């Protein structure tokens, strides 16, 4: 299934009213809760973690996830789809493929075949 990332971004920009923002302006903005509006400041990492924890709690999911968890999920998903490591490395913004490999979770899966090989 192909996704229309450009279309989604354009919809987001229009919905939050920043489609004409200057180049380099933050894409994700901090919110002014009292006014229920976005500010011109970038959305801060601590706020992102708090928002994710609220959403996890609302969904009844474990609170052990962090925004960084999604980085590993994306890297693993792309490598599983046979996207070349160099391309995934570039997308993740890593200077070294060694760093990208740290996020590759494909070998962390424990299968029944592996467990059955354990000799006692």
C-alpha positions as CSV (number, residue, x, y, z in Angstrom):
1,X,0.0,0.0,0.0
2,X,1.5,3.3,-1.1
3,X,0.9,6.4,1.0
4,X,0.6,10.0,-0.2
5,X,3.0,11.6,2.2
6,X,3.0,14.9,0.3
7,X,-0.8,15.0,0.4
8,X,-0.9,14.2,4.1
9,X,1.7,16.9,4.8
10,X,-0.3,19.5,2.8
11,X,-3.5,18.5,4.6
12,X,-1.7,18.9,8.0
13,X,-0.2,22.3,7.0
14,X,-3.6,23.6,5.9
15,X,-5.4,22.2,9.0
16,X,-3.0,23.9,11.4
17,X,-2.8,27.1,9.3
18,X,0.9,27.1,8.5
19,X,0.9,26.3,4.8
20,X,2.6,29.6,4.0
21,X,5.2,29.4,6.8
22,X,8.7,30.5,6.1
23,X,11.3,28.0,5.1
24,X,12.9,26.6,8.3
25,X,9.9,27.3,10.4
26,X,9.0,24.4,12.7
27,X,6.7,21.9,11.2
28,X,5.3,20.7,14.5
29,X,4.4,23.6,16.8
30,X,3.9,23.9,20.5
31,X,0.3,24.5,21.6
32,X,-1.1,27.2,23.8
33,X,-3.7,25.1,25.7
34,X,-5.6,28.1,27.1
35,X,-6.2,29.5,23.6
36,X,-6.4,26.1,22.0
37,X,-4.0,27.3,19.3
38,X,-0.6,26.6,18.0
39,X,2.3,28.9,18.7
40,X,5.3,29.8,16.5
41,X,7.6,27.7,18.8
42,X,8.7,24.2,17.9
43,X,7.1,21.3,19.7
44,X,9.6,20.3,22.4
45,X,10.8,16.7,23.0
46,X,9.5,16.6,26.7
47,X,6.1,17.7,25.5
48,X,6.2,14.9,22.9
49,X,6.9,12.3,25.5
50,X,4.1,13.6,27.8
51,X,1.7,13.6,24.9
52,X,2.6,10.0,24.0
53,X,2.3,8.8,27.6
54,X,-1.2,10.4,27.8
55,X,-2.3,8.7,24.5
56,X,-0.9,5.3,25.6
57,X,-2.7,5.6,28.9
58,X,-6.0,6.6,27.2
59,X,-5.6,3.6,24.9
60,X,-4.9,1.2,27.8
61,X,-1.4,0.4,26.5
62,X,1.8,-0.1,28.4
63,X,3.6,3.1,29.2
64,X,7.0,1.6,28.3
65,X,7.0,3.2,24.8
66,X,8.7,6.5,24.0
67,X,8.8,8.6,20.9
68,X,12.2,7.1,20.2
69,X,10.6,3.6,20.1
70,X,9.2,4.6,16.7
71,X,12.6,5.1,15.3
72,X,13.5,1.4,15.8
73,X,10.1,0.4,14.4
74,X,10.6,2.4,11.2
75,X,14.2,1.2,10.7
76,X,13.2,-2.4,11.3
77,X,10.2,-2.1,9.0
78,X,12.2,-0.6,6.1
79,X,15.0,-3.2,6.4
80,X,12.4,-6.0,6.5
81,X,11.1,-4.6,3.2
82,X,14.6,-4.9,1.8
83,X,15.2,-1.2,1.6
84,X,19.0,-0.8,1.3
85,X,20.8,-0.1,4.6
86,X,22.3,3.1,3.1
87,X,18.9,4.5,2.3
88,X,17.5,3.7,5.8
89,X,20.7,5.2,7.3
90,X,20.1,8.4,5.3
91,X,16.5,8.6,6.3
92,X,17.3,8.1,10.0
93,X,20.0,10.8,9.8
94,X,22.8,8.5,10.9
95,X,26.4,9.2,10.0
96,X,27.3,5.5,10.3
97,X,25.5,2.4,9.2
98,X,26.6,0.9,12.5
99,X,24.3,3.3,14.3
100,X,21.4,2.3,12.0
101,X,22.1,-1.4,12.7
102,X,21.5,-0.7,16.4
103,X,17.9,0.1,15.6
104,X,17.4,-3.1,13.5
105,X,15.2,-5.4,15.6
106,X,14.8,-8.2,13.1
107,X,17.1,-10.6,15.0
108,X,15.5,-9.9,18.3
109,X,12.5,-12.0,17.6
110,X,12.5,-15.3,19.5
111,X,10.9,-18.0,17.5
112,X,9.7,-21.5,18.6
113,X,12.5,-23.0,16.5
114,X,15.2,-21.1,18.5
115,X,13.6,-22.0,21.8
116,X,13.4,-25.7,20.8
117,X,17.1,-25.8,20.2
118,X,17.9,-25.1,23.8
119,X,19.3,-28.2,25.4
120,X,18.8,-28.8,29.1
